[in-house]
Amino acid sequence: MQPTLSVSGGHLALVPVMTDFSVYPRHRVMGGHLHSVYHLVFVVEGRGVLEKDRSMVPMEPGDIVIIDPGEKHLFHTSLDPMKIFAFNFYFFPVTIGVVIGDGRGAAELEQGCEKRPLGTLVPEFSFRDSRLRLGTTTPVWARLMERVGRMRADVSAYVDAPGPADKAAMFPRYALRSCVFFLEVVSVLSEGSAEPLARVIAGDPLLRAVDHHLRQHLDRAYRLPELAAEVGRASAYLCACFHRRTGMTIGAYHNLLRISLAGERLRRQDTPITRIALELGYRSPQHFSAAFRRARHMSPREYRRHVEVF
């Protein structure tokens, strides 16, 4: 099965390169290089600096850092060793027909691969200065580390395979697991961005009333006049107030709630997708599929199939 994701501009196949933990000694500079691989780096322990092109990006525990293709980069560590988990992969347009695990070398793989910044392809990774500072004590980081641990355990057989033939046989599952991991990170970041929002909503009686009404009506598209009457505010005032205090529209928040619930139901495997679509108030399974793909970069059927494997 060829893992693909729906991103800005079309469908891309994800082809993983070695993904694992690395530990860099203290007071070291790891030599600079560049390539066509995307690096998604999770800083687990220690501190340092990522130098890429002409920018200096501080790195500390709880950070996620992106290195895009073609960016010359090197690491400087400081007083302590730095432990990272690096998720490395190529993206290819599906139209060029890359076959995962077909024995191609790096030089051949880099012909025709995607080189645009990751943040332009997947909005969840449009970090300022290519770095997201979460901190190790946040619930989002804890959820990410749970998925990192699962990813490492799932691919340990591939990593430890004794020879090239064994690795080739295991590669399709490794590639599929990598695609699922990427989607899990996207999902955690999408839903994690709502955690500060949840605190804002919890501290505001008007926003709490809006949230309560929307959650009670996830089985249909929300109706602004009905919502405004329920909370006792004019529609225009309510929209402006919600956007000013949360940074998003009421419609976008309602969609976030519905997509999050849809993901939970898809992971349970026991409810037909058509039923999920209708229970969440989408006009049709096709409408639901389009909305889910925009939010999760896969159709509901693809999401369920990939998650089911693991």
Secondary structure as the mmCIF struct_conf table of DSSP 4:
data_model
#
loop_
_struct_conf.conf_type_id
_struct_conf.id
_struct_conf.beg_label_comp_id
_struct_conf.beg_label_asym_id
_struct_conf.beg_label_seq_id
_struct_conf.end_label_comp_id
_struct_conf.end_label_asym_id
_struct_conf.end_label_seq_id
STRN STRN1 THR A 4 VAL A 7
TURN_TY1_P TURN_TY1_P1 SER A 8 GLY A 9
STRN STRN2 GLY A 10 TYR A 24
HELX_LH_PP_P HELX_LH_PP_P1 PRO A 25 PRO A 25
TURN_TY1_P TURN_TY1_P2 ARG A 26 HIS A 27
STRN STRN3 VAL A 29 HIS A 33
BEND BEND1 SER A 36 SER A 36
STRN STRN4 TYR A 38 GLU A 45
STRN STRN5 GLY A 48 LYS A 52
TURN_TY1_P TURN_TY1_P3 ASP A 53 ARG A 54
STRN STRN6 SER A 55 MET A 59
TURN_TY1_P TURN_TY1_P4 PRO A 61 GLY A 62
STRN STRN7 ASP A 63 ILE A 67
TURN_TY1_P TURN_TY1_P5 PRO A 69 GLY A 70
STRN STRN8 HIS A 73 THR A 77
BEND BEND2 LEU A 79 ASP A 80
STRN STRN9 MET A 82 PRO A 93
HELX_RH_3T_P HELX_RH_3T_P1 VAL A 94 ILE A 96
TURN_TY1_P TURN_TY1_P6 ILE A 100 GLY A 101
BEND BEND3 ASP A 102 ASP A 102
HELX_RH_AL_P HELX_RH_AL_P1 ALA A 106 LEU A 109
TURN_TY1_P TURN_TY1_P7 GLU A 110 GLY A 112
BEND BEND4 ARG A 116 ARG A 116
HELX_RH_AL_P HELX_RH_AL_P2 LEU A 118 LEU A 121
HELX_RH_3T_P HELX_RH_3T_P2 PRO A 123 PHE A 125
HELX_RH_3T_P HELX_RH_3T_P3 ARG A 128 SER A 130
STRN STRN10 ARG A 131 ARG A 133
TURN_TY1_P TURN_TY1_P8 THR A 136 THR A 137
BEND BEND5 THR A 138 THR A 138
HELX_RH_AL_P HELX_RH_AL_P3 PRO A 139 ASP A 154
TURN_TY1_P TURN_TY1_P9 VAL A 155 VAL A 155
HELX_RH_AL_P HELX_RH_AL_P4 SER A 156 VAL A 159
TURN_TY1_P TURN_TY1_P10 ASP A 160 ASP A 160
BEND BEND6 PRO A 162 GLY A 163
HELX_RH_AL_P HELX_RH_AL_P5 PRO A 164 GLY A 192
TURN_TY1_P TURN_TY1_P11 SER A 193 SER A 193
HELX_RH_AL_P HELX_RH_AL_P6 ALA A 194 ALA A 202
TURN_TY1_P TURN_TY1_P12 GLY A 203 GLY A 203
HELX_RH_AL_P HELX_RH_AL_P7 PRO A 205 GLN A 216
TURN_TY1_P TURN_TY1_P13 HIS A 217 ASP A 219
BEND BEND7 ARG A 220 ARG A 220
HELX_RH_AL_P HELX_RH_AL_P8 LEU A 224 VAL A 231
TURN_TY1_P TURN_TY1_P14 GLY A 232 GLY A 232
BEND BEND8 ARG A 233 ARG A 233
HELX_RH_AL_P HELX_RH_AL_P9 SER A 235 THR A 246
BEND BEND9 GLY A 247 MET A 248
HELX_RH_AL_P HELX_RH_AL_P10 ILE A 250 ARG A 268
BEND BEND10 THR A 271 THR A 271
HELX_RH_AL_P HELX_RH_AL_P11 ILE A 273 GLU A 279
TURN_TY1_P TURN_TY1_P15 LEU A 280 GLY A 281
BEND BEND11 ARG A 283 SER A 284
HELX_RH_AL_P HELX_RH_AL_P12 PRO A 285 ARG A 296
BEND BEND12 HIS A 297 MET A 298
HELX_RH_AL_P HELX_RH_AL_P13 PRO A 300 VAL A 309
#
